[in-house]
Amino acid sequence: MTRWLASGDRILCEAAADAVQNIAQADITIAADPAQLDFQDEASIVFIARKAAGYLFFSPVAAASFLISLMRGGTVDSIKQLLLDPLLLNYTGSVRELLQQRTESETGDVLEALQDCLQRIDAYLAALGTASGIKELRMSEEQQTIFNRSLSQRMSKSFEQARAELPLLSLVKRPVVLYGRGSVQHVARQDGSTHRADIMFKTLGSEFTFPRMMHIDELGLHVLLRILRAEQRVK
């Protein structure tokens, strides 16, 4: 993965991102291979860090742990900014927890950089909480409705695309329940008679981390990720 990200090649970098995302453990931590790096070449280290931040963005713990491993080689300030934005700014929970854990094991300049990141994100969240009380900055009900409708449509479209990629789902009967607390089915017996089966609904839930800037500045976030992924070194 270190060589793939260092190459800057889109296919190899996407393969590195897929390798991380396909691992079942959501909060996996990774580290750069020092044998593949020249820490005397600061521009090269920063280049790899920017590729990691761009391509591993949707695996924030993996991306942050990779950047921290690069900081141990001496390139701290530039990589610290990537830890702050886009990672810590978008994934305050998981990345912040990782940084807090690493402050117990890191030393020197890396430790100071992590502590500075934590202080700055705390100040940002405090200021954000203060600004939330300003009515002029709040979305109107109409704007909230438009945003929620757009998000719902995009989520529905993504579910349909996922179903299309799994042909076996077409063999499964999928009823749509508009309202109610349960469903009624008539189950056939061997003698040909049927009996009524009442199935009461239960609550099922799942949780996933959503980047903060997707709500605040979605276009700006996409532009930043495209820049991090597309830029190349001048040979």
C-alpha positions as CSV (number, residue, x, y, z in Angstrom):
1,M,0.0,0.0,0.0
2,T,2.9,2.4,0.7
3,R,4.3,1.8,-2.7
4,W,0.9,2.1,-4.4
5,L,0.1,5.5,-2.7
6,A,3.7,6.7,-3.4
7,S,3.2,6.0,-7.1
8,G,0.3,8.4,-7.3
9,D,-1.3,6.1,-9.9
10,R,-5.1,6.3,-9.7
11,I,-5.7,2.5,-10.2
12,L,-3.1,1.6,-7.6
13,C,-4.4,4.2,-5.1
14,E,-7.9,3.0,-5.6
15,A,-6.8,-0.6,-5.0
16,A,-5.2,0.6,-1.7
17,A,-8.5,2.2,-0.7
18,D,-10.5,-0.9,-1.6
19,A,-8.1,-3.1,0.4
20,V,-8.8,-1.1,3.5
21,Q,-12.6,-0.7,2.9
22,N,-13.1,-4.5,2.2
23,I,-11.7,-5.5,5.6
24,A,-14.5,-6.3,8.0
25,Q,-12.9,-4.4,10.9
26,A,-14.2,-0.8,10.5
27,D,-11.6,0.9,12.7
28,I,-8.5,-0.8,11.4
29,T,-5.2,1.0,11.9
30,I,-2.4,0.8,9.4
31,A,1.2,2.2,9.2
32,A,3.5,3.1,6.4
33,D,6.4,0.8,5.6
34,P,9.6,2.8,6.4
35,A,11.6,0.6,4.1
36,Q,9.6,2.0,1.1
37,L,10.1,5.7,2.1
38,D,12.9,8.3,1.9
39,F,12.2,10.5,4.9
40,Q,14.9,12.9,3.8
41,D,12.7,13.8,0.8
42,E,10.0,15.8,2.6
43,A,8.1,16.6,-0.6
44,S,7.7,12.9,-1.3
45,I,6.4,12.2,2.2
46,V,3.9,15.0,2.0
47,F,2.8,13.7,-1.4
48,I,2.1,10.2,0.0
49,A,0.3,11.8,3.0
50,R,-2.0,13.8,0.6
51,K,-2.7,10.6,-1.4
52,A,-3.6,8.7,1.8
53,A,-5.9,11.5,3.0
54,G,-7.6,11.7,-0.3
55,Y,-8.0,8.0,-1.2
56,L,-8.5,6.6,2.4
57,F,-10.8,9.5,3.4
58,F,-13.8,7.1,3.8
59,S,-11.7,4.9,6.2
60,P,-10.8,7.7,8.5
61,V,-9.1,5.7,11.3
62,A,-6.9,3.9,8.8
63,A,-6.1,7.2,7.1
64,A,-5.3,9.0,10.3
65,S,-3.1,6.2,11.6
66,F,-1.2,6.1,8.3
67,L,-0.5,9.8,8.5
68,I,0.7,9.6,12.1
69,S,3.1,6.9,11.1
70,L,4.5,9.2,8.4
71,M,4.9,12.0,11.0
72,R,7.4,9.9,12.9
73,G,9.8,10.4,10.1
74,G,10.1,14.1,10.9
75,T,7.6,15.7,8.5
76,V,5.1,17.0,11.0
77,D,3.6,20.4,10.2
78,S,2.3,19.6,6.7
79,I,0.8,16.3,7.7
80,K,-0.7,17.8,10.8
81,Q,-2.8,20.0,8.6
82,L,-4.1,17.0,6.8
83,L,-5.1,15.4,10.1
84,L,-7.1,18.5,10.9
85,D,-8.6,19.0,7.5
86,P,-10.1,16.9,6.1
87,L,-9.9,14.0,8.6
88,L,-10.5,15.4,12.1
89,L,-12.8,18.1,10.9
90,N,-15.1,15.5,9.2
91,Y,-14.8,12.6,11.6
92,T,-14.5,14.2,15.0
93,G,-15.6,11.1,16.9
94,S,-13.4,8.2,15.5
95,V,-10.4,10.2,14.5
96,R,-10.4,12.2,17.8
97,E,-10.6,9.0,19.8
98,L,-7.6,7.6,17.8
99,L,-5.5,10.8,18.5
100,Q,-6.3,10.7,22.2
101,Q,-5.1,7.1,22.3
102,R,-1.9,7.9,20.4
103,T,-1.1,10.7,22.8
104,E,-0.4,8.0,25.4
105,S,2.2,6.3,23.2
106,E,3.7,9.0,20.9
107,T,6.6,11.3,21.9
108,G,8.4,14.4,20.8
109,D,7.1,16.5,17.9
110,V,4.5,13.9,17.0
111,L,3.0,14.1,20.5
112,E,2.9,17.9,20.4
113,A,1.3,17.8,16.9
114,L,-1.5,15.5,18.1
115,Q,-2.1,17.6,21.2
116,D,-2.3,20.7,19.1
117,C,-4.8,19.0,16.8
118,L,-7.0,18.0,19.7
119,Q,-6.9,21.5,21.2
120,R,-7.8,23.1,17.8
121,I,-10.7,20.7,17.2
122,D,-12.0,21.3,20.7
123,A,-11.9,25.1,20.0
124,Y,-13.7,24.6,16.7
125,L,-16.5,22.5,18.3
126,A,-16.9,25.1,21.1
127,A,-17.2,27.9,18.5
128,L,-19.6,25.8,16.5
129,G,-21.8,25.3,19.5
130,T,-21.8,29.0,20.2
131,A,-22.8,29.8,16.6
132,S,-25.7,27.3,16.7
133,G,-27.6,29.7,18.9
134,I,-27.7,32.4,16.2
135,K,-31.0,32.1,14.4
136,E,-29.8,33.8,11.3
137,L,-27.4,30.9,10.6
138,R,-30.1,28.3,10.9
139,M,-31.6,26.6,7.9
140,S,-35.2,27.4,7.3
141,E,-37.8,24.6,7.4
142,E,-38.1,24.8,3.6
143,Q,-34.4,24.4,3.2
144,Q,-34.3,21.5,5.6
145,T,-37.1,19.8,3.8
146,I,-35.4,20.2,0.4
147,F,-32.1,18.9,1.8
148,N,-33.8,15.9,3.5
149,R,-35.7,15.0,0.3
150,S,-32.6,15.2,-1.8
151,L,-30.7,13.0,0.7
152,S,-33.5,10.5,0.8
153,Q,-33.6,10.3,-3.0
154,R,-29.9,9.7,-3.3
155,M,-30.0,7.0,-0.6
156,S,-32.9,5.3,-2.4
157,K,-31.0,5.4,-5.7
158,S,-27.9,3.9,-4.1
159,F,-29.9,1.1,-2.6
160,E,-31.4,0.3,-6.0
161,Q,-28.0,0.3,-7.6
162,A,-26.7,-2.1,-4.8
163,R,-29.7,-4.4,-5.5
164,A,-29.0,-4.4,-9.2
165,E,-25.4,-5.6,-8.5
166,L,-26.8,-8.6,-6.6
167,P,-28.8,-10.8,-9.0
168,L,-29.9,-13.2,-6.2
169,L,-32.0,-10.5,-4.7
170,S,-34.3,-10.6,-7.7
171,L,-35.3,-14.1,-6.6
172,V,-36.5,-12.9,-3.2
173,K,-40.0,-11.7,-2.8
174,R,-40.0,-8.2,-1.3
175,P,-43.2,-6.8,0.0
176,V,-43.7,-3.1,0.7
177,V,-45.5,-2.2,3.9
178,L,-46.8,1.4,4.0
179,Y,-48.0,1.5,7.6
180,G,-48.8,-0.6,10.5
181,R,-47.1,-2.5,13.4
182,G,-47.1,-5.9,11.8
183,S,-48.0,-8.1,8.8
184,V,-50.4,-11.0,8.3
185,Q,-49.5,-14.1,6.3
186,H,-51.4,-17.2,5.5
187,V,-49.1,-20.2,5.7
188,A,-50.1,-23.4,3.9
189,R,-50.2,-26.8,5.7
190,Q,-49.5,-30.2,4.2
191,D,-53.2,-31.0,4.0
192,G,-53.9,-28.0,1.9
193,S,-55.4,-25.8,4.6
194,T,-53.9,-22.6,5.8
195,H,-53.4,-20.9,9.1
196,R,-52.9,-17.2,9.9
197,A,-49.5,-16.0,11.0
198,D,-49.2,-12.6,12.6
199,I,-45.7,-11.2,12.4
200,M,-45.1,-8.1,14.6
201,F,-42.4,-5.6,13.5
202,K,-39.4,-5.0,15.5
203,T,-36.8,-2.2,15.4
204,L,-33.7,-2.8,13.5
205,G,-30.9,-0.3,13.2
206,S,-27.5,0.3,11.8
207,E,-24.9,3.1,12.3
208,F,-22.4,4.7,9.9
209,T,-20.2,7.7,10.2
210,F,-21.1,10.6,7.9
211,P,-18.5,13.3,7.1
212,R,-19.5,16.6,8.7
213,M,-18.7,18.7,5.7
214,M,-21.2,16.7,3.6
215,H,-23.8,18.7,5.4
216,I,-22.0,22.1,5.5
217,D,-20.0,22.3,2.2
218,E,-20.5,19.2,0.2
219,L,-19.1,20.7,-3.0
220,G,-16.1,22.1,-1.3
221,L,-15.3,18.6,0.2
222,H,-15.6,16.9,-3.1
223,V,-13.3,19.5,-4.7
224,L,-10.7,19.0,-2.0
225,L,-10.8,15.2,-2.3
226,R,-10.4,15.4,-6.1
227,I,-7.4,17.7,-5.7
228,L,-5.8,15.4,-3.2
229,R,-6.4,12.4,-5.5
230,A,-5.5,14.0,-8.8
231,E,-2.4,16.1,-8.1
232,Q,0.9,14.7,-9.3
233,R,4.5,15.5,-8.6
234,V,6.5,17.5,-11.2
235,K,9.2,15.3,-12.6
